[in-house]
Amino acid sequence: MLSKNKIKFINSLKKKKYRNESGLFLAEGAKLVDEILTSGFQVPLICATQEWMNSSRLKEQANIKELISITQRELNRISTQKNPNQVLAVVEQPVHKIAEDELTDNLSIILDSMSDPGNLGNIIRTGDWFGIYNLICSHSTVDVYNPKVIQSTMGSICRVKVHYRDLEEVLSEYHNVADFHIYGSFLRGNNIYQTELSDKGFIVMGNEAHGISKELIPYIDNRLYIPNYVGNAGYKPESLNVSVATGIICAEFRRRKGDMK
């Protein structure tokens, strides 16, 4: 049975302030929690229904400090979901350091003031799918440990490292690195399908409404755009959703490299 203090503590983690203070976040649902348990993340607390307790073999193997059996009604009281699924975990936020060679020898995604939790979660999934394991976010980007972001990653948060940095400092540091390129997504620029692409560099994606900040534009070597194919339909869509655009761009980079399977 959950105590009132436990319920209060878990519910506090729905707010960024308390996630920052505690260094913890919430993960929900059998599939996501199973991914967390195999990832090596530290798990101070799991609250789960008897159904999950009976079915999960991972609970005996993972580093769980406290495991509490709860009813569906109790799960409803602490969940962020409309239809909670068996289990909720309190997880320690991992501490990621940026390794120099991981950045200079690979592609990374830069996110400038991303505001929508679903977009951030989907971009983390996209990075995982295309083998891009470092995301560098502006401090104004939505919190990666927002429950909506965590759920949207579908477990990719276990593999993709998300860093928060001053983007102008990061881009200025790598702007003149040999054989390293900084690409940006724009509504006008070089057609991505007709542009030479490298497998080392940054892919900068801007805010959903305002695009890439003007302070960052001078550091971008190549402005990419994704052409539309509406032909003579007599209209032109305003833009692509930023997470969709990120997927298209990453797919084209990987297609050029020949790693698509």
PyMOL commands that set and color helices and strands:
alter all, ss='L'
color gray80, all
select helices_A, chain A and resi 4-12+16-22+30-39+50-55+58-60+72-78+100-104+117-129+147-153+156-158+167-174+192-194+217-219+242-257
alter helices_A, ss='H'
color red, helices_A
select strands_A, chain A and resi 24-28+43-48+64-69+87-92+107-111+134-137+161-164+181-191+201-205+222-225
alter strands_A, ss='S'
color yellow, strands_A
deselect
rebuild
show_as cartoon
